[in-house]
Amino acid sequence: QVQLVESGGGLVQAGGSLRLSCAASGRTFSTYAMGWFRQAPGKERDTVAAISWNGGITYYTDSVKGRFTISRDNAKNTVYLQMNSLKPEDTAVYYCATDSSMAKLRANYAIYYWGKGTLVTVSS
């Protein structure tokens, strides 16, 4: 049974920073790609960033490029999302997910393993 547990969300002012963490268990973490997603109120869940099994390939949606950084520590079974220069439009529940296919994470397609999410609120 795969378990993903996000943490690090909270309330921050515009321009501030947060670092999200996602701790994984139940599978060989280091061999799977990981992704961060977000869902704002009334909107669909969208891909924010993804990282390959060894961290060598990363993907970011256009709206977060240059502000967010995804990374992973395979020794700790943890993936991170460093979020800088936060904007009110970044407000959402942030989820992590895992899949053997980074392409599926990028496309947010047929992903089975999800965390329960952590809320990020950016005030203006």
Disulfide bonds with the S-S distance in Angstrom:
Cys22-Cys96 1.89
